[in-house]
Amino acid sequence: MPVASGLPSSNEAVVSVARSVRANYLKLVRRLTDDAFTAGSSEAQVGGLKNNDGTDAGPMLLLAFDTLFNNVDSALQELRLAVNDYSIPEEWADGIDVAAQARQLTGETGAPDLYELLDLTTFMNR
């Protein structure tokens, strides 16, 4: 199964690994979130600096940054949807050929697949 239209099949392994890393990361964040709200959890109290409630500062920082990155990802997705749904007024069409060309290009490459690859790329850059 091709990962995305136009993507060489040699890159499928990389995309597969990135999906696996993201899935494992989400499991870790879910576990840390559960541990942070479980009083007396031994996993939440392993080594490092402690917050007042006994949880590690490191996992709490990871959760804070995860929330920050999720907010940025959500804002970018909203922007992407707004740009895709925006139609250029006919009066402006002469000077804004770039927007039409960009929309045509992303339509030809299969936007959902392309967007998944962009999301995976930004996730791996975290």
VMD Tcl script that draws the C-alpha trace (Angstrom):
set ca {
  {0.00 0.00 0.00}
  {1.58 3.33 -0.98}
  {2.07 5.75 1.88}
  {1.13 8.76 -0.22}
  {0.64 9.36 -3.88}
  {3.93 10.36 -5.44}
  {6.02 9.13 -2.51}
  {8.72 6.64 -3.48}
  {8.09 3.21 -1.98}
  {11.58 3.26 -0.41}
  {10.25 5.86 2.07}
  {7.44 3.62 3.32}
  {9.68 2.15 6.03}
  {10.53 5.62 7.35}
  {6.86 6.61 7.48}
  {6.00 3.33 9.18}
  {8.64 3.92 11.85}
  {7.44 7.51 12.36}
  {3.86 6.26 12.84}
  {5.10 3.69 15.37}
  {7.11 6.31 17.27}
  {4.08 8.59 17.40}
  {1.85 5.76 18.65}
  {4.36 4.87 21.40}
  {4.72 8.54 22.34}
  {0.95 8.91 22.67}
  {0.84 5.81 24.91}
  {3.58 7.31 27.08}
  {1.78 10.65 27.37}
  {-1.46 8.86 28.24}
  {0.32 6.81 30.92}
  {2.05 9.88 32.36}
  {-1.24 11.74 32.42}
  {-2.88 8.87 34.28}
  {0.10 8.63 36.69}
  {0.05 12.37 37.35}
  {-3.52 12.08 38.60}
  {-2.99 8.88 40.58}
  {-2.01 9.74 44.13}
  {0.83 7.65 45.46}
  {1.79 6.09 42.13}
  {5.34 4.72 42.38}
  {5.96 5.33 38.67}
  {5.14 9.01 39.07}
  {7.64 9.29 41.93}
  {10.78 7.79 40.38}
  {13.91 9.95 40.84}
  {14.58 13.54 39.88}
  {13.05 16.72 41.24}
  {9.66 16.43 42.85}
  {6.71 18.77 42.64}
  {4.65 19.49 45.76}
  {2.34 16.58 44.92}
  {5.27 14.12 44.65}
  {5.39 13.81 40.84}
  {8.60 14.11 38.82}
  {9.32 17.48 37.27}
  {10.55 15.82 34.03}
  {7.31 14.03 33.15}
  {5.33 17.10 34.12}
  {7.46 19.23 31.78}
  {6.94 16.67 29.00}
  {3.18 16.88 29.50}
  {3.32 20.68 29.50}
  {5.30 20.78 26.26}
  {3.02 18.15 24.74}
  {0.05 20.41 25.48}
  {1.85 23.37 23.94}
  {2.72 21.43 20.77}
  {-0.83 20.06 20.52}
  {-2.18 23.62 20.67}
  {0.18 24.68 17.87}
  {-0.77 21.61 15.80}
  {-4.47 22.39 16.27}
  {-4.00 26.01 15.24}
  {-2.09 24.94 12.12}
  {-4.82 22.45 11.23}
  {-7.47 25.15 11.62}
  {-5.41 27.46 9.41}
  {-4.99 24.71 6.80}
  {-8.75 24.09 6.73}
  {-9.49 27.81 6.51}
  {-7.06 28.24 3.60}
  {-8.49 25.21 1.79}
  {-12.05 26.50 2.21}
  {-11.20 30.06 1.19}
  {-12.22 31.11 -2.28}
  {-10.46 33.98 -3.98}
  {-12.81 36.71 -5.22}
  {-12.98 36.95 -9.00}
  {-11.66 40.54 -8.89}
  {-8.44 39.33 -7.28}
  {-7.91 36.29 -9.49}
  {-5.52 38.03 -11.90}
  {-2.91 38.80 -9.23}
  {-3.20 35.68 -7.11}
  {-2.25 32.85 -9.42}
  {0.11 31.43 -6.79}
  {-2.77 30.47 -4.47}
  {-4.59 28.66 -7.27}
  {-1.42 26.87 -8.33}
  {-0.67 25.79 -4.75}
  {-4.21 24.47 -4.31}
  {-3.96 22.62 -7.62}
  {-0.61 21.08 -6.63}
  {-1.85 19.84 -3.24}
  {-4.99 18.49 -4.91}
  {-2.90 16.48 -7.36}
  {-0.71 14.94 -4.66}
  {-3.64 13.80 -2.53}
  {-3.96 16.36 0.24}
  {-4.94 13.95 3.06}
  {-1.81 11.83 2.49}
  {0.34 14.92 2.12}
  {-1.05 16.41 5.31}
  {-0.42 13.19 7.22}
  {3.21 13.29 6.07}
  {3.50 16.93 7.12}
  {2.00 16.07 10.50}
  {4.43 13.17 10.94}
  {7.33 15.43 9.98}
  {6.40 18.12 12.49}
  {5.83 15.46 15.17}
  {9.26 13.93 14.58}
  {10.83 17.41 14.76}
  {9.44 17.87 18.29}
}
mol new
graphics top color blue
foreach p $ca { graphics top sphere $p radius 0.5 }
foreach p [lrange $ca 0 end-1] q [lrange $ca 1 end] { graphics top cylinder $p $q radius 0.2 }
display resetview
